Amino acid sequence: MKSVNIKLSLVENVNKFVNIVSRYPFDMDLRAGRHVVDAKSILGIFSLDLSRPITLEIYSDQCDQLLKEIAAFIVSEN
């Protein structure tokens, strides 16, 4: 499992992010405090507080290509 902090401050960013992560077969969650949603769910993402960075949890160790594609959204790695 890999975790990174991401920032999705604009609606366009959320759409672009979901389009990218949906192409990958492994499960991913977004965690903001106690709230956890499926990272591939646009509605789930909009239920989170997007004014702060949120944690993307990737349930795969083979995610280097995904991390390259979402590099623009990553604010810091854990």
OpenMM code with the backbone's topology and positions (N, CA, C; nanometers):
from openmm import Vec3, app, unit

residues = "MET LYS SER VAL ASN ILE LYS LEU SER LEU VAL GLU ASN VAL ASN LYS PHE VAL ASN ILE VAL SER ARG TYR PRO PHE ASP MET ASP LEU ARG ALA GLY ARG HIS VAL VAL ASP ALA LYS SER ILE LEU GLY ILE PHE SER LEU ASP LEU SER ARG PRO ILE THR LEU GLU ILE TYR SER ASP GLN CYS ASP GLN LEU LEU LYS GLU ILE ALA ALA PHE ILE VAL SER GLU ASN".split()
positions = [
    Vec3(0.0845, -0.1184, 0.0000),
    Vec3(0.0000, 0.0000, 0.0000),
    Vec3(0.0885, 0.1241, 0.0000),
    Vec3(0.0434, 0.2256, -0.0694),
    Vec3(0.1154, 0.3528, -0.0801),
    Vec3(0.0186, 0.4649, -0.0473),
    Vec3(0.0641, 0.5655, 0.0266),
    Vec3(-0.0199, 0.6816, 0.0595),
    Vec3(0.0517, 0.8092, 0.0183),
    Vec3(-0.0241, 0.9012, -0.0429),
    Vec3(0.0284, 1.0331, -0.0785),
    Vec3(-0.0782, 1.1374, -0.0471),
    Vec3(-0.0343, 1.2573, -0.0158),
    Vec3(-0.1270, 1.3681, 0.0055),
    Vec3(-0.1475, 1.4399, -0.1267),
    Vec3(-0.2750, 1.4679, -0.1574),
    Vec3(-0.3074, 1.5359, -0.2824),
    Vec3(-0.3964, 1.6562, -0.2531),
    Vec3(-0.4018, 1.7462, -0.3490),
    Vec3(-0.4867, 1.8648, -0.3392),
    Vec3(-0.5729, 1.8714, -0.4643),
    Vec3(-0.7057, 1.8739, -0.4452),
    Vec3(-0.8016, 1.8834, -0.5564),
    Vec3(-0.8899, 2.0056, -0.5307),
    Vec3(-0.8416, 2.1220, -0.5658),
    Vec3(-0.9128, 2.2439, -0.5299),
    Vec3(-1.0148, 2.2909, -0.6333),
    Vec3(-1.0054, 2.2447, -0.7562),
    Vec3(-1.0973, 2.2897, -0.8606),
    Vec3(-1.1801, 2.1726, -0.9137),
    Vec3(-1.3002, 2.2015, -0.9631),
    Vec3(-1.3866, 2.0983, -1.0208),
    Vec3(-1.3150, 2.0276, -1.1359),
    Vec3(-1.2427, 2.1025, -1.2188),
    Vec3(-1.1704, 2.0432, -1.3304),
    Vec3(-1.0657, 1.9440, -1.2805),
    Vec3(-1.0015, 1.9773, -1.1674),
    Vec3(-0.9016, 1.8869, -1.1101),
    Vec3(-0.9647, 1.7561, -1.0654),
    Vec3(-1.0826, 1.7627, -1.0051),
    Vec3(-1.1517, 1.6415, -0.9597),
    Vec3(-1.1852, 1.5536, -1.0799),
    Vec3(-1.2391, 1.6122, -1.1847),
    Vec3(-1.2732, 1.5356, -1.3050),
    Vec3(-1.1496, 1.4716, -1.3672),
    Vec3(-1.0425, 1.5470, -1.3792),
    Vec3(-0.9196, 1.4966, -1.4371),
    Vec3(-0.8623, 1.3830, -1.3510),
    Vec3(-0.8629, 1.4019, -1.2181),
    Vec3(-0.8127, 1.3012, -1.1252),
    Vec3(-0.8913, 1.1705, -1.1377),
    Vec3(-1.0243, 1.1790, -1.1380),
    Vec3(-1.1083, 1.0590, -1.1468),
    Vec3(-1.0867, 0.9883, -1.2803),
    Vec3(-1.0717, 1.0625, -1.3880),
    Vec3(-1.0449, 1.0007, -1.5184),
    Vec3(-0.9136, 0.9226, -1.5170),
    Vec3(-0.8136, 0.9747, -1.4488),
    Vec3(-0.6841, 0.9063, -1.4413),
    Vec3(-0.6943, 0.7808, -1.3546),
    Vec3(-0.7436, 0.7948, -1.2313),
    Vec3(-0.7432, 0.6796, -1.1391),
    Vec3(-0.8381, 0.5693, -1.1837),
    Vec3(-0.9415, 0.6027, -1.2584),
    Vec3(-1.0373, 0.5019, -1.3037),
    Vec3(-0.9773, 0.4046, -1.4048),
    Vec3(-0.8666, 0.4414, -1.4655),
    Vec3(-0.8014, 0.3537, -1.5628),
    Vec3(-0.7202, 0.2419, -1.4973),
    Vec3(-0.7025, 0.2502, -1.3665),
    Vec3(-0.6194, 0.1520, -1.2962),
    Vec3(-0.7070, 0.0502, -1.2240),
    Vec3(-0.6659, -0.0778, -1.2261),
    Vec3(-0.7511, -0.1839, -1.1714),
    Vec3(-0.7510, -0.1957, -1.0195),
    Vec3(-0.6549, -0.1343, -0.9525),
    Vec3(-0.6491, -0.1541, -0.8085),
    Vec3(-0.7377, -0.0552, -0.7335),
    Vec3(-0.7724, -0.0920, -0.6083),
    Vec3(-0.8585, -0.0088, -0.5252),
    Vec3(-0.7804, 0.1101, -0.4708),
    Vec3(-0.8515, 0.2229, -0.4566),
    Vec3(-0.7933, 0.3445, -0.4013),
    Vec3(-0.8991, 0.4149, -0.3188),
    Vec3(-0.8578, 0.4699, -0.2062),
    Vec3(-0.9475, 0.5472, -0.1203),
    Vec3(-0.8903, 0.6853, -0.0993),
    Vec3(-0.9795, 0.7797, -0.0731),
    Vec3(-0.9394, 0.9135, -0.0299),
    Vec3(-0.9842, 0.9297, 0.1142),
    Vec3(-0.8935, 0.9775, 0.1973),
    Vec3(-0.9209, 0.9929, 0.3400),
    Vec3(-0.9014, 1.1388, 0.3807),
    Vec3(-1.0051, 1.1938, 0.4421),
    Vec3(-0.9990, 1.3294, 0.4972),
    Vec3(-1.0514, 1.3199, 0.6398),
    Vec3(-0.9596, 1.3163, 0.7357),
    Vec3(-1.0005, 1.2974, 0.8745),
    Vec3(-1.0600, 1.1595, 0.8935),
    Vec3(-1.1842, 1.1539, 0.9435),
    Vec3(-1.2536, 1.0264, 0.9643),
    Vec3(-1.3243, 0.9770, 0.8394),
    Vec3(-1.3388, 1.0618, 0.7407),
    Vec3(-1.4167, 1.0294, 0.6214),
    Vec3(-1.3303, 0.9604, 0.5167),
    Vec3(-1.3809, 0.8490, 0.4651),
    Vec3(-1.3105, 0.7730, 0.3611),
    Vec3(-1.4082, 0.7479, 0.2469),
    Vec3(-1.3640, 0.7791, 0.1234),
    Vec3(-1.4473, 0.7551, 0.0053),
    Vec3(-1.3643, 0.6860, -0.1019),
    Vec3(-1.4318, 0.6233, -0.1950),
    Vec3(-1.3675, 0.5607, -0.3101),
    Vec3(-1.3066, 0.6711, -0.3973),
    Vec3(-1.1788, 0.6580, -0.4276),
    Vec3(-1.1100, 0.7608, -0.5065),
    Vec3(-1.1606, 0.7690, -0.6498),
    Vec3(-1.2370, 0.6696, -0.6941),
    Vec3(-1.2899, 0.6690, -0.8308),
    Vec3(-1.4318, 0.7252, -0.8372),
    Vec3(-1.4817, 0.7773, -0.7256),
    Vec3(-1.6184, 0.8288, -0.7166),
    Vec3(-1.6195, 0.9814, -0.7124),
    Vec3(-1.6702, 1.0423, -0.8183),
    Vec3(-1.6774, 1.1885, -0.8221),
    Vec3(-1.7660, 1.2410, -0.7086),
    Vec3(-1.8822, 1.1798, -0.6891),
    Vec3(-1.9711, 1.2254, -0.5818),
    Vec3(-1.9067, 1.2076, -0.4456),
    Vec3(-1.8367, 1.0972, -0.4262),
    Vec3(-1.7675, 1.0755, -0.2999),
    Vec3(-1.6641, 1.1824, -0.2733),
    Vec3(-1.5879, 1.2177, -0.3748),
    Vec3(-1.4840, 1.3197, -0.3594),
    Vec3(-1.5458, 1.4543, -0.3226),
    Vec3(-1.6574, 1.4891, -0.3851),
    Vec3(-1.7201, 1.6178, -0.3547),
    Vec3(-1.7815, 1.6216, -0.2151),
    Vec3(-1.7955, 1.5064, -0.1492),
    Vec3(-1.8465, 1.5053, -0.0121),
    Vec3(-1.7365, 1.5377, 0.0895),
    Vec3(-1.6110, 1.5429, 0.0430),
    Vec3(-1.4979, 1.5722, 0.1311),
    Vec3(-1.4690, 1.7220, 0.1341),
    Vec3(-1.3954, 1.7639, 0.2354),
    Vec3(-1.3488, 1.9026, 0.2447),
    Vec3(-1.2286, 1.9180, 0.1523),
    Vec3(-1.2480, 1.9784, 0.0368),
    Vec3(-1.1415, 1.9906, -0.0628),
    Vec3(-1.0550, 2.1145, -0.0440),
    Vec3(-1.0811, 2.1922, 0.0613),
    Vec3(-0.9994, 2.3106, 0.0858),
    Vec3(-0.8644, 2.2740, 0.1476),
    Vec3(-0.8506, 2.1490, 0.1928),
    Vec3(-0.7263, 2.1017, 0.2535),
    Vec3(-0.6764, 1.9799, 0.1750),
    Vec3(-0.5486, 1.9507, 0.1882),
    Vec3(-0.4988, 1.8279, 0.1241),
    Vec3(-0.5671, 1.7038, 0.1826),
    Vec3(-0.5864, 1.6034, 0.0988),
    Vec3(-0.6469, 1.4770, 0.1426),
    Vec3(-0.5501, 1.3642, 0.1097),
    Vec3(-0.5651, 1.2531, 0.1787),
    Vec3(-0.4731, 1.1412, 0.1620),
    Vec3(-0.5299, 1.0394, 0.0642),
    Vec3(-0.4525, 1.0084, -0.0376),
    Vec3(-0.4872, 0.9036, -0.1327),
    Vec3(-0.4169, 0.7762, -0.0889),
    Vec3(-0.4952, 0.6719, -0.0632),
    Vec3(-0.4397, 0.5425, -0.0250),
    Vec3(-0.4562, 0.4472, -0.1432),
    Vec3(-0.3451, 0.3975, -0.1935),
    Vec3(-0.3434, 0.3094, -0.3103),
    Vec3(-0.3112, 0.1689, -0.2617),
    Vec3(-0.4010, 0.0749, -0.2883),
    Vec3(-0.3838, -0.0612, -0.2401),
    Vec3(-0.3117, -0.1483, -0.3424),
    Vec3(-0.1910, -0.1050, -0.3758),
    Vec3(-0.1050, -0.1774, -0.4687),
    Vec3(0.0361, -0.1235, -0.4513),
    Vec3(0.1334, -0.2106, -0.4721),
    Vec3(0.2723, -0.1654, -0.4684),
    Vec3(0.3243, -0.1352, -0.6092),
    Vec3(0.2457, -0.1680, -0.7102),
    Vec3(0.2829, -0.1476, -0.8504),
    Vec3(0.2140, -0.0219, -0.9046),
    Vec3(0.2380, 0.0917, -0.8414),
    Vec3(0.1618, 0.2128, -0.8762),
    Vec3(0.2500, 0.3282, -0.9241),
    Vec3(0.3721, 0.2991, -0.9674),
    Vec3(0.4627, 0.4061, -1.0093),
    Vec3(0.4074, 0.4876, -1.1260),
    Vec3(0.3461, 0.4209, -1.2240),
    Vec3(0.2901, 0.4922, -1.3393),
    Vec3(0.1753, 0.5841, -1.2958),
    Vec3(0.0905, 0.5350, -1.2069),
    Vec3(-0.0184, 0.6181, -1.1551),
    Vec3(0.0371, 0.7416, -1.0852),
    Vec3(0.1385, 0.7240, -1.0023),
    Vec3(0.1970, 0.8370, -0.9302),
    Vec3(0.2546, 0.9405, -1.0262),
    Vec3(0.3100, 0.8950, -1.1381),
    Vec3(0.3609, 0.9890, -1.2397),
    Vec3(0.2455, 1.0681, -1.3011),
    Vec3(0.1343, 0.9997, -1.3284),
    Vec3(0.0206, 1.0662, -1.3925),
    Vec3(-0.0493, 1.1667, -1.3014),
    Vec3(-0.0474, 1.1415, -1.1712),
    Vec3(-0.1148, 1.2341, -1.0788),
    Vec3(-0.0175, 1.3273, -1.0074),
    Vec3(0.1055, 1.3351, -1.0564),
    Vec3(0.2097, 1.4169, -0.9923),
    Vec3(0.1656, 1.5622, -0.9721),
    Vec3(0.0860, 1.6155, -1.0611),
    Vec3(0.0405, 1.7541, -1.0494),
    Vec3(-0.0495, 1.7771, -0.9276),
    Vec3(-0.1114, 1.6711, -0.8783),
    Vec3(-0.2012, 1.6820, -0.7637),
    Vec3(-0.1339, 1.6526, -0.6305),
    Vec3(-0.0158, 1.5911, -0.6346),
    Vec3(0.0537, 1.5513, -0.5123),
    Vec3(0.1196, 1.6725, -0.4465),
    Vec3(0.0923, 1.6908, -0.3162),
    Vec3(0.1519, 1.8019, -0.2441),
    Vec3(0.2687, 1.7578, -0.1572),
    Vec3(0.2630, 1.6346, -0.1066),
    Vec3(0.3761, 1.5787, -0.0320),
    Vec3(0.3539, 1.4301, -0.0145),
    Vec3(0.4630, 1.3545, -0.0082),
    Vec3(0.4516, 1.2093, 0.0075),
    Vec3(0.4706, 1.1714, 0.1521),
    Vec3(0.4002, 1.0634, 0.1922),
    Vec3(0.4157, 1.0113, 0.3284),
    Vec3(0.5339, 0.9186, 0.3356),
] * unit.nanometer
topology = app.Topology()
chain = topology.addChain("A")
for resn in residues:
    res = topology.addResidue(resn, chain)
    for name in ("N", "CA", "C"):
        topology.addAtom(name, app.Element.getBySymbol(name[0]), res)
